[in-house]
Amino acid sequence: MTVFIFAFVAMLLIVTGMALGAILQNKPLKGSCGGLNNIGMKQDCEICGGNDDECKKEQERQQRLAEQAELAYDATKR
C-alpha cells in the first residue's frame, strides 16, 4: 500500500512541476509530431483544406474577433 501512495505522490509532483513550467514559460503549447501534415491528412482540414495561407488568415481573424469582443458588462454605464 505504501508503494502505491509513494508512486501517486511522485506522479503528482511530476505533473505539478510540468504544469508550473508551462505556466511560467508563458509560451503556447505546440505539437511535436507535425500534426495532420505528417500523416498525410492535411487536405482533410475543414478550415483551410490544406492551404497554409488560409489557415494563417483564419487564425488572424479569430484573434481579431477575440480582441474585439467585450468579455465583461459594465453595469455602471447607461
Steps between C-alpha positions, in 0.01 A plus 500: 500500500786738582652446157178610330479814712863582424443445128188718504680783683797474262275522194310790655828689556613433143171620347499807725857582402419469131192719537694768688770493234244549224332784689822682590645478148186672368539348155220332304501122490591343169504152361813300442400260223392732219126453536279422201771583249727228635246222451374618161165635615568872454253524211222380732518816715151654507633854545780538248473195275879462509577863411736648761412858402132437568587350836709804592222738388246311712725515805543875455124544456430304817755709689341827379156377604630406843659842544183679392267302721417651832546247772313688767190715534539840666185548704601854598458631144155596382 
